[in-house]
Amino acid sequence: MIFQENHISTRYCGIILLMILSLSTLSAQTFTQFIQRLQKLSPAQRSGSVKKFFSVHHNTPIIEQDSLLHFVFYGKAGSVGVNGNLQHWNAPDELIKIECSDSAFYYRTFIAPSNARLDYQLVVDGKYQTDPRNPRITPSGFGPHSEVRMPKFVPSPYLIHRDSIPHGTIINAGLNNHILPPLQKYSIGGRNIKIYLPPGYESLSRLPAVYVHDGLEAIDFALMPTIIDNLIAEKRIPPVIAVFIPPVQRGDEYMGIHVDRFVKLISDVLVPAIDKQYKTERSPLKRAMIGISAGGHISLYTVINRPDVFLNVGGQSSAITPQLRALTKQRADENTFSLSMKIYLDCGRYDINNGFGNFLQMHRNYSDLLSSLRIPHYYREVNDGHEWANWREHIPEMLIYFFGR
């Protein structure tokens, strides 16, 4: 009886050892080697091999050697593609299909910078969805995206909510001012403007202010209240007020026929109303305006137009229009650029490239224009795309650039 128990024990130990060796082999082999072995099996045998593969690689995409990025999908589908920053959100790239009995294994490999952060979605039988094996989800104006963080990507520490520090408050602006014709439709009272007040606001005075376009998304998607809380707590910036402004007619206000009217609304109505009701420093040196995409355009256009009101501007993945370039040249010719103006620009190397234009090239050209006009500015490119999850990573350094101690 003792011999039988030992025999059974030895047999189970052998099975366990074989399982460990099998998993070790799976983890040691490269993705290319796995694909080569999978293709040599019959379709009926492949499902078991794929399931063993996923027992080792729980999350997707799979990253190798810091820069090889393998998108995969396993299930019942006629076709699977991937679309995202790597494709500039244009046409999806189809994944290669390997039949597996009643399902199929799909894959496609890309090379990405080792410090990239990328959004993407899978396109399964023509329908967009997040990657079911990827737990990382990021917000966007078009619904949730799956996220890839390459091994050398370093996330900003200022995006994490900290219970241990004081927090500011978000309130409704409560401004009931109205604009006289022809701007009646642009009443401040008709906008759900929100205000961030820093911790200890009651005892503070003469606070810098940052005006934020696409304001409600900047609260929800860019986590700006958390960023400001953390920067103040670490004394990277002084306490500031943030004014979160939502658009009413976004395209027309930010880039279209109502741009000049909107500049007037912000500069001559909203800013005086904020200064009257809140404890702000009333110097253009202590006011900033920031925005993303079209919101970056209206930010640059406003500040270049009205340096008597704002002397700090930040545009992220901004739409650079001929109108903005012409205004920039005009103000340079008029010598109205202040040496005290701070211009911050950033753009992703995987930013959108569509009918409007190539955003990355437009930023390079605009930075070259500013340099040729001897206008100081800060410009950087990042291995990222046209996404809220990109923009929020760099808001801390922008605020430090404007207000840092």
Helices and strands as residue ranges (DSSP letters): H 2-28, H 31-40, H 43-56, E 62-64, E 68-75, E 80-84, G 85-87, E 93-94, E 96-100, E 103-111, E 117-124, E 127-129, E 137-138, E 145-149, G 157-159, E 169-172, G 184-186, G 188-190, E 194-197, G 201-203, E 209-213, H 215-220, H 224-233, E 241-245, H 250-254, H 259-264, I 265-270, H 271-277, G 284-286, E 287-292, H 294-305, E 312-316, H 322-333, E 342-350, E 353-354, E 357-358, H 359-372, E 378-385, H 388-403
